[in-house]
Amino acid sequence: MTDNSDMIDFVRARLAEEERTAHAAGGDNWRCPDGVPGEIHDRSGAIAFTIRGHGFDQHIAFQDPARTCRRIETSRVLLDEYAEVADKDTDRPDADFTSGRAVGLGFAVRQMAAEHAGHPDYRARWLPRFIH
């Protein structure tokens, strides 16, 4: 296990939680049909729910469960790539491709972890590093 394995595990756990929530919401694509503001429809065309005002319907439909699941999959690919080189993600990386890759991917994974900074298991040492 790498020094960053706890951060990787933390992000994997948050992705799994989000995936469970998306599947519990039906896992479907949602949309807002023209002419019926405030209605969010599921894949079959049935009204999944209704919300009025302030453009919430468009935002909610954009964050549909299917899109969330696709984003989680791409996040897992990035996380897996980082896990391969996480031991090279150090404050003083070597001047080689693998170390540069580790630092770059590490920055992205730290950003992913920071999305959940309010979670009780989040650690401040995972804050993204800015190396010049």
Secondary structure, 3 states (H helix, E strand, C coil): CCCCHHHHHHHHHHHHHHHHHHHHCCCCCCECCCCCCCEEECCCCCEEEECCCCCHHHHHHHCCHHHHHHHHHHHHHHHHHHHHHHHHCCCCCCCCHHHHHHHHHHHHHHHHHHCCCCCCCCCHHHCCCCCC
